[in-house]
Amino acid sequence: MAYAYHIDATLYARFLRRRAEADGVARIEGRIVAVEHHDNGHVAAVRLDDGRRVAGDLFIDCSGFRSLLLGEAMGVGFEDWSHWLPCDRAIAVPTERTEPVLPYTRATAHTAGWQWRIPLQHRTGNGVVYASRYMDDDAAEALLLSRLDAAPTAAPRRLSFTAGRRDAMWAGNVVAIGLSGGFLEPLESTSIHLIQQGISKLFALFPDRGFSAVERDEYNRQMADNYRSIRDFIILHYHATARDESPFWNHVRTMDVPDSLTRKIDLFRQKGRIFRYEDELFAMPSWVAVLLGQGIEPVGYDPIADALDEERLLPAIRRMRSATAAAVATLPQHGAVLARTVGLIPPAGVKAPCPPD
């Protein structure tokens, strides 16, 4: 069974930093104020605000939305996807942990976007995502605070972004990882996955000092495919809607969508077929859940189904359903599993200890 993790991103980042430094990575604190180039356009070094010069053969741009090296220094453009994904703002606020601890994220639509609720061991993450064209910041914050299930433990934090990706993730001797290469709104929580994809594909295509164009182009092709497939899946959540009570939902319901998504919808609507290409993140059950859940139903079926023996098939499906129900009935609650596994969840009303990284 496929699953995902709810993790505290701040603690995860600290853990990775400690591991890297323990393995010999030298951490240099400083703000980049200038970028030096070789004659061939590659980055030669960066200069910090205290005058230090950091030279290198390969530079990984993890500078966030600014894209300091890939976007600014290398001049790689940005492909804006806000026509299809108009949400460009988010407000996040943590609250006390709520009981029972649930094993899933809750996403709730509102008139100009959606709201999230993510349970963690020691707190609950909450936030609202919205399109600033259709809702202002104060209204979004008021909406978020009015829908919380527990008391806030910090002040709301406002974020802004543009959905899209750089025209290339690798240019010259610079590779963008994470937000410096692109961003897709958090409806499917794909940011860490895309970071891991960027790292693993860089390992697979790691350059020497010659920086072969064919390795660079293959990296860019694979990362572009990753971003586009996730983009289409997120667009589907919005486009396949019957909501018409607000300008936001009317826009996403009636907008033109990428040809790649149109093909997927048309194939499914015809005979229920779904094809997964290369290493797409979302598998068939995920596509089926959204397509059927949003009311897109096939008008026909795959002719191969006529070759199945209905008298054997239906009892087999019933047995599968019964086996699943029986298994679920014996499973412990999510909170009990966490308590047994990590020992960090105290009884309700008792303050949780600070978890280790």
C-alpha positions, 0 to 999 in steps of 0.5 A: 500500500502506498503511503507518505509521511507527515514530517516537520520540515524544520526538524528534517532540515536540521537533521540533514544539516547535521548528517552532512556536516558529520560527513565532512561538508564545510558550512560557510555562513554569509550573504552572497553579494557578487557572482564571478564568471569564467569566460565561457559564462560558467560561475567561477566564484561567489563573493560574500558580504564579509569579502570572502571568495568561494570558488567551485567547479559545480554550483548547486543553487538552493537560494529559494524563489530568488534563484540567485545563481540560475535565474539571476547570474545565469539568466535562465527564464521562468515559465509562469503557470499561474494561468492554470494554478492561480493560487499565489499566496499562503498563510500558515499557523501552527496549533496545539495538537488535536485528538485523536491524531489522524493519519491523513491531511485534510484539505478543505476548499473555500471560495478562492482556494483551499485550507490544509490541516496536517497532524504531527506528533507535537502540533498540528500544521494549518494553512490557507492557500488562495489566489490574491486576485480573488481574496485579499490577505486579511480576508484569507487570514480571518478565514484561516483563524475562524476554521482552526480546531485548536488554539494557535501556538504562533502568529500567522506567517504569510507567504507569496509564490508563483507557480511555475518552473525555470526554463532549465534546471541546469545551465552551465555549471549551475544546477537548481534544486528546490524553489530556485528551480520551480514551485508547485503549490502545496496541494499534493505536498510535492516540494521535498519529492522534487528536491529528492528527484533533483538530487538523485538525477544529478547523481545519475548524470554527475558531470566532470569538469567538461560539463557535457551538453548531453548530460545537462540536456537529459537532466533538464528533460527528466526534471521538466517531465517531473514538474509537468506531470505533477502540474497536470495532476494538481490542475486536475483537482481544480479543473474537474469541478462543478463548483460555480459559486465564485469567480475563482472556481468559475475560472479554473472550471472553464480555463483551457488546460495543457494538452497533456492533461486534456489527453489524460482526461479524454482517455479516461473518459472514453474507456477508463484508461490511464497511462503512467509515463516513465517515473511519474510521481502519481500512480493510477489509483491517485488519478482514478481517485481524483477523476472519479471523485470529481465526477469524470466518469468513463462512457465506455470500458476496455473491451478486454473486460468482456473476456473476464468470467463474471461468475468468478470475478465478482466473488473475488472482488467481494472476498477482497473487500471483506479481507480489507474490512477485516484487516482495518477492524484489527488495526490500532489507532494512529496515535497509539502506533506513534506512541509505541513507535517514538514514545513522544505523544503524552496523554491529552492535556499534557504538554509534549516534550520537544522531539529530537531532530 
